[in-house]
């Protein structure tokens, strides 16, 4: 993927997949993956070498999952919020979860642009999670007009549907041993998200992993598996994290830990997210 441009990669992927698939591919410094075979397989944090995974979502009654892409307009400092509506991120009462990923975050204006995307979404009762990646390699080819090298931007997935439930926790810099990592997973467990038809996502800083935990590998993935023995975990190590503690109450209304809106952009942290896609018939 690194050797091809995004249109070539998108076209190659689309040949392998059913025609109606929407494709979103990311390049990151490391990945978190649960090997195929069983959702209870041990998730792995892979921080070295070349690796990758693909996660395919089936069509689920009552659930809509779609991709979006906002690239920074070099001529206009103000983001056109009408683009939110086009992407299903506005005037959508069934919107529940948004996973979003910034790319080319080192470019001038990238952080400000990310704030322009995140801040309006932070005002809604939805779960937000994600991180900063090196680049995106593919977004369905017909929509890949802007090349990643030309600008900075944000890509992501929006999950809509009344049956979707979700929660996130933030492991901050002080979480640096097995005990504190497991305490964060206990907070996530306390959200009481149904674990059948549920996927876990882990978005961690490239500065965490075995370096952060004094050479002990797979610490956070192992802590997740201890509390969620049958939920597959996927994600990556990136250059900045998006998310916060957002736990649902019994009637599945979001409860924030602070009276003010939470800060969603972090460094040297890990964001753990559960997304429940409803009960299978």
BELJOZI-V138291 format. One record per backbone hydrogen bond with DSSP energy under -0.5 kcal/mol. NH is the residue of the N-H (numbers start at 1). CO is the residue of the C=O. Records with the same first field share a line. If there is no record, write none. Layout:
# BELJOZI-V138291
NH=CO, CO
This chain:
# BELJOZI-V138291
4=1
9=5
10=6
11=7
12=8
13=9
14=10
15=11
16=12, 13
17=13, 14
21=18
25=138
27=135
29=237
30=237
31=46
32=235
33=44
35=33, 42
38=35
41=38
44=33
46=31, 44
47=45
56=54
63=60
64=160
66=158
68=156
70=154
72=152
74=72
76=73
81=79
83=80
84=81
85=81
86=82
87=83
88=85
89=84
90=84
95=92
96=159
97=159
98=127
99=157
100=98, 129
101=155
102=131
103=153
104=133, 134
105=133
107=104
110=107
113=109
114=110
115=111
116=112
117=113, 114
118=114
119=115
121=117
122=118
123=119, 120
124=121
126=124
127=96
129=98
130=242
131=100
132=240
133=102
134=27
135=27
137=25
138=25
140=23
143=140
144=141
145=143
147=145
150=147
151=147, 148
153=103
154=70
155=101
156=68
157=99
158=66
159=97
160=64, 158
161=94
164=161
165=276
167=274
168=246
169=272
171=169, 270
172=170
175=172
176=174
181=177
182=178
183=179
184=180
185=181
186=182
187=183
188=184
189=185
190=186
191=188
192=189
198=195
199=275
200=232
201=273
202=234
203=271
204=202, 236
205=269
206=238
208=205
211=208
212=208
213=209
214=211
215=210
216=213
217=215
219=216
222=218
223=219
224=220
225=221
226=222
227=223, 224
228=224
231=228
232=198, 230
234=200
235=32
236=202
237=30
238=204
239=132
241=266
242=130
243=264
246=168, 244
247=255
249=253
252=249
255=247
256=254
257=245
266=241
270=171
271=203
272=169, 270
273=201
274=167
275=199
276=165
277=197, 275
